[in-house]
Amino acid sequence: MTLPKFLIGDNTDFPEDIFIIHTEYPMCIINLRDDEVEWLEDVQSNNETELTNEVNTLIEDASLFYDREMERFEKE
């Protein structure tokens, strides 16, 4: 099975949160409400700056994905 890079997750126990699941390495769940990241696997990096940049890029890409999906949803 081929999975998309991002999936939207929803849970009625957390009505204010928007969860984006990143299915590629490094697999994680991003809460767009507060940009909190929950890692689903060990992330190895010797360079803290590189890791920070990667996380920031993931959050930005997840936000763009969510905005695009909501635009498509509203058009339907």
N, C-alpha and C positions, 0 to 999 in steps of 0.2 A: 504494500500500500504506500502510495506517495502522499505525504502530509504537506499542507501548506506551511509556510514559514511561521505564520502567526495564526492564532485562533482566539476568538473572543470567548471569555468565560463569564458566567453570570451566576449569582447565588443570592436568593432572597434573604438570607441571613445577613447579608452585607449590601443593603440597597443603595448605598451611596458610592460603592466601589465599582470600578471598571477594571476587570482583569483581562490581561492579554497574555496568552501562553505562547512562548517562543519555543518551537519544536526542534530547532537546530542547535548545534553546540555554540555556546553553552546554554543548555536547556534551563528555562526559568519561567517564573510567572511574575509579570510586572503589574503593579496596581497603579493605574494612571491617575488615580485621585491624589496620591502622594509620592509617586515615583519609587515606591518601595519595591525591591526586587527579592524574590525568594528563589534561591538556586535549587534546581532539581538534580544537579550533579556537581561533583567537585570541579572547581575552576582553578587551573594551574597557570600562574603567571609570575615571572620573576621581576616584571616591570610594573610597578603600581600605577604609573602614569598611563601606560598602555591599557591596563585593565580599566581604569577610570574612563578613558576615552571610548573604549569598547562599550562599556555600560551606558554611557551618555548617548552613543549612537544607537544602541538597542532601544533605549527609551524613546528617542526621537523617531526612529522607524516604527515603533509600536504605536506612537501617537498618530503618525501619518496614516498608518494602516487603519486605525480606528476611525479617524476622520473620513477617510475614503469609504469605508464600509457604511458609515452612517449616512453619507451623501447618497450612496446607492440605495440604501434602505428607504430614505425619504422620497426618492424618485419613483419608487414602486407603488 
